[in-house]
Structure formats: C-alpha cells, structure tokens
Amino acid sequence: MLYAGYQVQGTPPQLLAGSTSATNNAETLKQDLLLEYGTMAKTPALGTGDLQSLVSHMKSRANEDGMFYWDVQLDRGGRMTNFFWRDGRSRIDYDCFGDVVVFDSTYRLNKHNLICAPFVGVNHHWQTTMYGCALLADESMPTFVWLFKSFLESMGNRHPQSIFTNQDQVMSKAIEEVFSNTCHCIAHWHIQKNAASRLGSLNGSKAFNKMFIKCMQGCDSEAEFEETWAEMLRAFKLQDNKWLKKLYKLKQKWCSALNKCTFDGGVEYEPQCDSMSNIFSGIADKLTSLSAIAVAVDKQTEDWREKEYDEDTRCCQKPPACIIKHSDILNHAAKVYTHRIYKLFETDFLDGCGATKFKELQCEDNNIYQYEMTMQGRGSRVCTVHFNMNTMQITCSCSKFETMGLLCPHALKALSIKNACKIPEIYILKRWTKDAKKWVFNPKQYEPSYQECMDDEAAYCKYVMRYAYDLVMKSQGQEELRKLLWETLESGEKELEKYLGDVNQYAPSYAT
C-alpha cells in the first residue's frame, strides 16, 4: 500500500513507487504519517469527525489492496484540505486505456462546499472506467498542480495522449504545467452546458443548436469552421456576446476540425458523451459525510467493473452476430474486437461498402491508390483516401482512425475495392480488442528488462505485485478460476519453502 500525502523529505523511492516491501524505513514513515494524521484531525479545515472517518476509510482500503494509492494535501496550518485516491484496479485500467482521460470538477458537495472530481476514461467495451477521484477544497492553481502531479505519480508518471476538461482557465494553466506531453481539450458536453446558461432563449432554437454543434464537430477544415462560425454570429446577432468571444479564443481546444490528430477514444461521440456528462449524477446531493462520498464513488466504480466483467464474459462465450456471415474482413473484426467495438466497426463497414461512391485517381506508382469518396445522404462532402498496397498503409482525410482508433467507412471501402481479407495489423488498436488486458503486466514486456527486474529487488517487488494483482482480478469472477489460482499459488509456495529449506540445510552456522 502507498501512503503519500504532503512532501516528506527522504521518502523511500520504493514506497513512492507503490512497493509493499516492509523495510524499516518505510514502516517508520507510515507510522509517522499516521501520527501526523491524528494531529491534523484535531483542528481540521473540514471537520474532525468527517476527516477521521475518511482517513480510516483510506487506511482500510490500503490494507485490503496492496496497490491502493492515496494522497492528501495540507494547508499552511497543517490541516488536510485535498484528497486523491485510486485503487490497484484503476492503475491496471490506466495502463491499458490511459491514452484518454476525462477530468470533471463540476460536482460540488453541498454540505462541505468541496468538489468531487473524478478521473475517468473508456475501456475496450467503450464503457466508462475509473482512474481515480479527488475531493478538493478549491479550484486554485496550487490545488490543481498538486492533484495532477499526484495523479501522474500514482500512474507511474505516464502522461495520457489527451485530457478532456471544462473551460476553467486556472485548470488549463495547471494542465499545461503538469501534463506537458498531453493534448488538452475542452469537452463538448461542458461547452453545451455552459451554452444553456449563457445564451438564454437560443437554447430552444434548433437552427442555432445545429449550427453550434457543427462548429464543434461537424466541420472538415478550419476554413469551413471559420465560415460556419461567422455565419452563426451573423444569423443570430451574437457578434458582441462575451462568452462566445472567449470560447472562440479557445477554438484549438474544442473544434474537431482543428484537432484531427488528437486521439479521443470516442468520448465526444453519442451516447458516450451523455455517459461522461452524468458520471456521478445524484451522488453529490444525496450524501453528506466525506467517507460516505468515498464509499459511493467506490460503489459506482464497482458497478462499472461489473458491467465490464459481464461484457468480458459475453465476448468469451460467443462471437458477435454478423450481419454478413461470410465476409472475411467482418469475421476478422469479430475475432479481434470486443462485441461493442465490433458493432461500431460493422456499421462503418456497411456504410463504406453500401453507401459510399468513389472515384479512383491516377497515381504514378502501381501499388499506390488514391480515391475520392462521397457518402450517400451526406451532401457533397468528399474525403480522400490513400492506400499503399505494399505496406498496407491507408489514410483518410476524415482522420477517424487518428481520433477514434477505428478505420472509417472510406478506408474500409478502399480495402473492399482491393479485396482485402483482413484489417491491416497496424490499424488494430489493442485497447479495442478482446485481449486489451492480456499480458499487460508481464514483466518481460516492461522496462526495465526482465533480467534487470530479476536483479533489482525494488523493481522485482513492484512488477510481480502488479502481475499477481492482474491474475487475481481475472480469476475473481469464477469459482473454478479462483480455485485454479489458489492451487497454483499453494504449489508455488511449496516449491519456495522446499528451496528455502534446502538452502538453510546447507547454510553455515555460527556460534553465538
């Protein structure tokens, strides 16, 4: 377990890395932290009883889960103000699906005036998955910087490809400082929520909403966006609207036409967008104590994981129903993708093959093909596809693969034209497959190398613990698997004991 918290000079590196090795220094530090918690709880900023209960809950979770991480920030008076926690499963999920993170700081607890702020993402079934949660006293720069650093530390300092948040400018600066390798995007559902309160009677206008949504995610180019935005301002006399002026200055963070290379994992698509915008709906209003909030967050997380387990089971039991039973490429997709992702792929395949007109353009290289594609029923919008038969590289100007990680109808049409039987391997993202979590924690696939892991005690403890945790998670849903894992561990323990017995038998003895 990991006790983090305020900065403590001389913190053992293995403790910060999440190691459970019981060194004397680590145990001493834990005791010091627990004593400090007791001292702080006497004059807390948030209420003695609540804090004691919350800390007790965190300690209990840490005792149950060897990979549990929690952190606390103190104010200048030595009182606890901000909390962050995540369990071991969240770390595993982040390692698998942490390319996209959604951070929502809009849930305020009525009793304490605190913010309940979850970090979430999407798993291989296109479901919401939890990466961690925070209770924040304010939305200041120091608070966000502390939180984001704590989050990154808990995840092995691996930056996501993109992070989606609201429009808060202070938060944006903190993200720029901490997530230096991450693309910061403003979530569309946050913009639409703000529009509801900022634009008054226009909220009921279907014409305005259609144009506003097109500006966010319906334009193919920057020129089209600029034209549509200007037309919207003129049509509804919004040239002087201050909120829209501020929003326009941030267009690089929310306009899809300007972010065609930003991976979003589909978090901006319906119905995923609705799911993300209602993550903790009702929790903040119904509960009052901090520990009850933490328990409710954990319960919501478990509900999501049960749904994931149900989908995992469904994927193992039978393949998805294919509309075209004898299509090689659809059968390949059904074999590798989860059921939910397969259905998304199938829809695009059918749109590409059955509703796309194409024109082949002349190319000098006989193995390189270029097409202009037009989807029926979608106006005159043209997408350009380049396909290299030698390398099986295929690109489309719509950039769906770059943003979603799935080939678009236009690319699938090109593959069909050239009689491709399989999806090119380079276009199968592991995060969308049935094997998304398979061997994710095999030390042989991690840095340091397997041999270095064997040679370094701290690295060995860290990776073996995570590997074992993954096996426990995989086996917990079925009694047969739990029994198999238990018997395997018992067998391994006997081998270890036998080896240790042999070593001790021949070890030299010394007189005392």
C-alpha positions in Angstrom: 0.0 0.0 0.0 1.1 3.6 -0.5 0.8 6.4 2.0 1.6 9.6 0.1 0.4 13.0 1.3 2.4 16.1 1.9 6.0 16.2 0.9 8.2 14.3 3.3 12.0 14.6 2.9 13.8 11.3 2.5 10.7 9.3 1.4 11.9 5.8 0.3 11.7 5.5 -3.5 10.2 2.1 -3.3 7.4 3.5 -1.1 6.6 6.2 -3.7 6.6 3.6 -6.4 3.9 1.6 -4.7 6.1 -1.2 -3.4 4.9 -3.2 -0.4 8.3 -4.3 0.8 8.4 -3.9 4.5 11.6 -2.1 5.1 12.2 -0.5 8.5 12.4 3.0 7.0 9.1 2.5 5.1 7.3 1.2 8.2 8.7 4.1 10.3 7.5 6.6 7.7 4.0 5.0 7.7 3.8 5.3 11.5 4.9 9.0 11.4 2.3 9.7 8.8 -0.4 8.1 10.9 0.6 10.1 13.9 0.5 13.2 11.8 -3.0 12.4 10.6 -4.1 12.2 14.2 -2.6 15.6 15.0 -4.2 17.2 12.0 -7.6 15.8 12.7 -7.8 17.8 15.9 -8.1 21.2 14.1 -9.1 20.3 10.6 -10.3 22.7 7.9 -13.1 20.3 7.0 -14.4 18.9 10.3 -12.8 16.5 12.7 -15.3 13.6 12.5 -15.5 13.6 8.8 -11.7 13.7 8.3 -11.1 10.9 10.8 -13.8 8.8 9.1 -12.3 9.5 5.6 -8.7 8.7 6.7 -10.0 5.5 8.3 -11.6 4.5 5.1 -8.4 5.2 3.1 -6.3 3.2 5.6 -8.8 0.3 5.4 -8.7 0.3 1.6 -4.9 0.4 1.6 -4.8 -2.6 4.0 -7.1 -4.6 1.7 -5.4 -3.6 -1.6 -1.6 -3.7 -1.9 -1.7 -1.3 -4.9 -4.0 1.2 -3.4 -2.8 4.8 -3.5 -4.0 7.8 -1.6 -2.6 11.3 -1.2 -3.5 14.3 1.0 -2.5 18.0 0.8 -2.2 20.2 3.8 -2.8 23.9 4.1 -0.3 26.3 5.9 -2.0 25.5 9.2 -1.2 21.8 8.8 -4.8 20.9 8.1 -6.0 18.4 5.4 -7.6 20.2 2.5 -7.4 18.0 -0.6 -7.6 14.2 -1.1 -6.8 12.0 -4.0 -7.2 8.2 -4.2 -7.2 5.3 -6.6 -7.2 1.5 -6.2 -5.0 -1.1 -7.8 -7.5 -2.0 -10.4 -7.6 1.7 -11.6 -3.8 1.5 -12.1 -4.3 -1.6 -14.2 -7.1 0.0 -16.2 -5.0 3.2 -16.7 -2.1 1.1 -18.1 -4.5 -0.4 -20.6 -6.7 2.5 -21.5 -5.0 5.7 -20.1 -4.5 7.2 -23.6 -7.6 9.4 -22.9 -8.6 10.9 -19.6 -11.7 12.9 -18.7 -11.4 15.1 -15.6 -14.6 16.6 -14.3 -14.5 19.2 -11.5 -18.2 20.2 -11.7 -19.6 18.1 -8.9 -19.8 20.2 -5.7 -20.7 18.7 -2.3 -23.4 20.9 -0.7 -22.5 20.3 2.9 -18.8 20.9 2.7 -18.6 23.1 -0.4 -16.0 20.6 -1.6 -15.5 19.4 -5.2 -15.8 15.7 -6.0 -13.6 15.4 -9.1 -13.2 12.0 -10.9 -10.6 11.0 -13.4 -12.3 8.6 -15.9 -11.8 7.1 -19.3 -13.2 4.5 -21.7 -12.3 0.7 -21.7 -12.3 -1.8 -24.5 -16.0 -2.2 -24.4 -16.5 1.6 -24.8 -17.7 1.8 -21.2 -16.7 4.3 -18.6 -13.8 3.2 -16.4 -12.4 4.8 -13.2 -8.8 6.0 -12.8 -9.1 7.9 -9.6 -11.1 10.5 -7.6 -10.3 13.7 -5.7 -12.0 15.8 -3.0 -10.9 19.4 -3.5 -11.3 22.4 -1.2 -11.0 24.9 -4.1 -10.1 25.4 -7.8 -6.8 27.2 -7.3 -3.6 26.8 -9.3 -1.8 25.1 -6.3 -4.6 22.7 -5.8 -4.8 21.6 -9.4 -1.0 21.3 -9.7 -0.8 19.2 -6.6 -3.7 17.0 -7.8 -2.3 16.4 -11.3 1.2 15.7 -10.0 -0.3 13.2 -7.5 -2.3 11.5 -10.3 0.7 11.2 -12.5 2.9 9.9 -9.7 0.2 7.2 -8.9 0.2 6.2 -12.6 4.0 5.8 -12.9 4.3 9.3 -14.5 2.8 8.1 -17.7 1.1 11.0 -19.5 -2.2 10.4 -21.4 -2.4 11.4 -25.0 -5.3 13.7 -24.3 -7.2 15.1 -21.4 -10.8 16.5 -21.5 -11.9 19.1 -19.0 -14.2 22.1 -18.7 -13.2 25.7 -19.6 -11.6 26.7 -16.3 -8.6 28.8 -17.2 -6.7 28.1 -13.9 -7.0 24.4 -14.5 -5.8 24.9 -18.1 -2.6 26.5 -16.8 -2.1 23.7 -14.3 -2.5 21.1 -17.1 0.0 23.0 -19.3 2.5 22.9 -16.4 2.0 19.3 -15.3 0.7 17.4 -18.4 3.4 18.7 -20.7 3.1 15.8 -23.1 -0.7 15.8 -23.2 -3.2 17.5 -25.6 -5.7 19.5 -23.5 -9.2 19.5 -24.9 -12.4 21.2 -23.7 -15.2 18.6 -23.6 -18.2 19.4 -25.8 -20.7 18.5 -23.1 -19.2 21.1 -20.8 -19.5 23.7 -23.6 -23.1 22.8 -24.2 -23.9 23.0 -20.5 -22.4 26.5 -20.4 -24.2 27.5 -23.5 -27.5 26.6 -21.8 -26.9 29.2 -19.2 -25.1 31.8 -21.3 -27.2 32.0 -24.4 -30.7 32.3 -23.0 -33.6 31.8 -25.4 -31.3 30.5 -28.2 -31.2 27.2 -26.3 -34.6 26.3 -27.8 -33.6 27.1 -31.3 -33.0 24.0 -33.4 -31.3 26.1 -36.1 -28.8 27.6 -33.7 -28.1 24.3 -32.0 -27.5 22.6 -35.3 -25.0 25.3 -36.4 -23.3 25.4 -32.9 -22.8 21.7 -32.9 -21.5 21.8 -36.5 -18.9 24.3 -35.3 -17.7 21.9 -32.6 -17.6 18.7 -34.5 -19.2 18.9 -38.0 -16.6 20.9 -40.0 -13.9 19.2 -42.1 -11.5 22.1 -42.3 -10.5 25.3 -40.5 -11.9 27.3 -43.4 -15.3 25.6 -43.1 -15.3 26.2 -39.3 -14.5 29.9 -39.7 -17.2 30.3 -42.3 -19.8 28.5 -40.2 -18.9 30.4 -37.0 -19.1 33.8 -38.8 -22.5 32.8 -40.3 -23.8 31.7 -36.9 -22.8 35.0 -35.3 -24.5 37.0 -38.1 -27.7 34.9 -38.2 -28.3 35.1 -34.5 -26.8 38.6 -33.9 -24.2 37.3 -31.5 -21.2 39.3 -32.6 -20.9 41.0 -29.2 -21.5 38.0 -27.0 -18.6 38.0 -24.5 -18.9 34.2 -23.7 -18.7 33.3 -27.4 -15.7 35.6 -27.9 -13.9 33.8 -25.1 -14.9 30.5 -26.4 -13.6 31.4 -29.9 -10.2 32.2 -28.5 -10.0 28.6 -27.2 -11.1 27.0 -30.5 -7.9 24.9 -30.8 -9.1 23.0 -27.7 -12.6 22.1 -28.8 -13.1 22.4 -32.6 -12.7 18.9 -34.1 -11.6 20.4 -37.5 -8.5 21.8 -35.7 -7.8 18.6 -33.7 -7.8 15.9 -36.4 -4.7 14.2 -35.0 -5.9 14.2 -31.3 -7.0 10.7 -30.1 -10.2 11.0 -28.1 -11.3 7.3 -27.9 -14.8 8.3 -28.8 -15.6 10.3 -25.6 -17.1 13.0 -27.7 -19.5 10.7 -29.6 -23.1 10.0 -28.6 -24.0 8.1 -26.5 -20.6 8.1 -24.8 -20.9 11.9 -24.4 -24.1 11.6 -22.3 -22.5 8.9 -20.1 -19.5 11.1 -19.4 -21.5 14.2 -18.6 -23.5 12.3 -15.9 -20.7 10.3 -14.2 -21.7 11.0 -10.6 -25.2 12.4 -11.1 -27.0 12.4 -7.7 -24.1 11.3 -5.5 -23.1 14.8 -4.5 -26.6 15.8 -3.4 -27.7 12.7 -1.6 -24.7 12.1 0.7 -23.2 14.3 3.4 -20.2 12.7 5.1 -16.9 12.6 3.2 -16.4 8.9 3.9 -19.9 8.2 2.5 -18.9 10.1 -0.6 -15.8 7.9 -0.9 -17.8 4.8 -0.4 -20.4 5.9 -3.0 -17.6 6.6 -5.5 -16.1 3.1 -4.9 -19.6 1.6 -5.3 -20.1 3.4 -8.6 -16.7 2.1 -9.7 -17.6 -1.4 -8.8 -20.8 -1.1 -10.8 -18.9 -0.1 -13.8 -16.5 -3.0 -13.3 -19.3 -5.5 -13.0 -20.6 -4.3 -16.4 -17.1 -4.7 -17.8 -16.9 -8.2 -16.4 -20.3 -9.0 -18.0 -19.1 -7.8 -21.4 -15.8 -9.8 -21.0 -17.8 -12.9 -20.3 -20.1 -12.3 -23.2 -17.1 -11.9 -25.5 -15.6 -15.2 -24.3 -18.8 -17.2 -24.6 -19.7 -16.5 -28.3 -18.8 -14.2 -31.2 -20.9 -11.3 -32.1 -23.8 -11.7 -34.6 -22.5 -10.7 -38.0 -25.0 -9.2 -40.5 -22.9 -10.5 -43.4 -21.9 -14.0 -42.2 -19.3 -14.8 -45.0 -17.4 -11.5 -45.1 -13.7 -12.2 -44.4 -13.0 -8.8 -43.1 -16.0 -8.8 -40.8 -15.2 -12.2 -39.5 -11.7 -10.9 -38.7 -13.1 -7.9 -36.9 -15.5 -10.2 -34.9 -12.5 -12.3 -33.9 -10.3 -9.5 -32.6 -12.6 -6.7 -31.4 -15.0 -6.8 -28.4 -18.7 -7.0 -29.2 -19.4 -3.3 -28.7 -16.4 -2.2 -30.8 -17.2 -4.8 -33.5 -20.7 -3.3 -33.9 -19.2 0.2 -34.4 -16.8 -1.3 -37.0 -19.6 -3.2 -38.7 -21.7 -0.1 -39.1 -18.8 1.8 -40.7 -18.0 -1.2 -43.0 -21.6 -1.4 -44.2 -21.7 2.4 -44.7 -18.5 2.2 -46.6 -19.4 -0.7 -48.9 -23.1 0.0 -49.3 -23.4 3.8 -49.1 -20.2 5.2 -50.5 -19.5 6.4 -54.0 -15.8 6.5 -55.1 -13.6 7.9 -57.9 -10.2 6.4 -58.4 -7.5 9.0 -59.1 -4.4 8.4 -61.3 -1.2 7.5 -59.4 2.3 7.0 -60.9 3.1 4.1 -58.6 1.1 1.0 -59.5 0.9 -0.1 -55.9 -0.4 3.2 -54.5 -4.1 4.0 -54.9 -5.9 7.2 -54.3 -9.7 7.6 -54.1 -12.2 10.4 -53.6 -15.1 9.1 -51.5 -18.6 10.6 -51.1 -21.0 9.2 -48.5 -24.6 9.0 -49.8 -27.0 11.2 -48.0 -24.3 13.5 -46.6 -24.2 16.1 -49.2 -21.2 16.7 -51.5 -18.5 16.3 -48.8 -15.5 14.5 -50.3 -12.9 12.5 -48.4 -9.6 11.5 -49.9 -8.1 8.0 -49.2 -4.5 7.0 -49.9 -3.8 3.2 -49.9 -0.3 1.7 -50.3 -0.7 -2.0 -51.2 2.9 -2.7 -50.4 2.9 -1.5 -46.9 -0.9 -1.8 -46.3 -0.8 1.8 -45.0 -4.1 3.6 -45.5 -5.0 7.2 -44.6 -8.2 9.2 -45.0 -8.7 12.9 -44.8 -11.6 12.5 -42.3 -8.9 11.3 -39.8 -11.3 8.9 -37.9 -8.6 6.4 -37.2 -6.4 9.1 -35.7 -9.1 10.3 -33.3 -11.1 7.1 -32.6 -8.6 4.3 -33.4 -11.0 2.6 -35.9 -10.9 2.7 -39.7 -13.5 4.9 -41.3 -16.1 3.9 -43.9 -14.0 5.5 -46.6 -10.9 3.5 -45.7 -12.9 0.3 -45.4 -14.4 1.0 -48.9 -10.9 1.2 -50.3 -9.9 -2.1 -48.6 -13.0 -3.7 -50.1 -12.2 -2.4 -53.6 -8.8 -4.1 -53.4 -10.3 -7.3 -52.0 -8.6 -7.1 -48.6 -9.5 -10.1 -46.4 -8.2 -8.7 -43.1 -7.8 -5.5 -41.3 -4.2 -4.4 -41.6 -2.5 -5.2 -38.2 -1.2 -1.7 -37.8 -4.8 -0.5 -37.7 -5.9 -2.8 -34.9 -5.5 -0.9 -31.6 -5.0 -3.4 -28.8 -7.1 -1.1 -26.5 -10.2 -2.1 -28.5 -9.6 -5.8 -28.6 -10.7 -8.7 -26.5 -7.0 -9.1 -25.5 -6.7 -5.5 -24.3 -5.7 -6.6 -20.8 -3.8 -9.8 -21.8 -0.2 -9.9 -20.5 -0.4 -6.2 -19.7 1.6 -6.9 -16.5 4.1 -9.5 -17.8 7.5 -8.2 -16.5 9.1 -9.4 -19.8 7.2 -6.6 -21.7 8.1 -3.8 -19.3 11.0 -1.5 -18.7 13.3 -2.3 -17.0 14.1 -5.5 -18.9 13.2 -8.9 -17.4 16.8 -9.5 -16.3 17.0 -6.1 -14.7 13.7 -6.8 -12.9 15.2 -10.0 -11.6 18.4 -8.3 -10.5 16.7 -5.3 -8.8 14.7 -6.1 -5.6 12.6 -3.0 -5.7 11.7 -3.4 -9.4 11.0 -7.1 -8.8 8.6 -6.4 -6.0 6.8 -3.8 -8.0 6.2 -5.7 -11.1 5.5 -9.1 -9.5 2.9 -7.5 -7.3 1.1 -5.9 -10.3 1.3 -9.1 -12.3 -0.2 -11.1 -9.4 -2.9 -8.5 -8.9 -3.9 -8.8 -12.6 -4.3 -12.6 -12.1 -6.4 -12.1 -9.1 -8.7 -9.7 -11.0 -9.0 -12.1 -13.9 -10.0 -15.0 -11.6 -12.3 -13.4 -9.1 -15.5 -13.8 -11.2 -15.5 -17.6 -11.5 -15.1 -20.1 -8.7 -13.2 -22.5 -11.0 -10.6 -19.8 -11.8 -10.3 -18.8 -8.1 -9.6 -22.4 -7.2 -7.1 -22.8 -10.0 -5.2 -19.7 -9.0 -5.2 -20.7 -5.3 -3.9 -24.2 -6.1 -1.2 -22.6 -8.3 -0.1 -20.3 -5.5 -0.1 -23.1 -3.0 2.1 -25.2 -5.3 4.4 -22.3 -5.8 4.6 -21.7 -2.1 5.6 -25.3 -1.5 8.4 -25.0 -4.1 9.7 -21.9 -2.4 9.6 -23.4 1.0 11.4 -26.5 -0.3 14.1 -24.3 -1.9 14.5 -22.2 1.3 14.7 -25.4 3.4 17.4 -26.8 1.2 19.3 -23.5 1.4 19.0 -23.4 5.2 20.1 -27.0 5.5 23.4 -26.3 3.9 23.9 -22.8 5.3 26.9 -22.4 7.6 26.1 -22.0 11.3 27.9 -19.6 13.6 28.4 -19.9 17.4 26.9 -17.1 19.4 
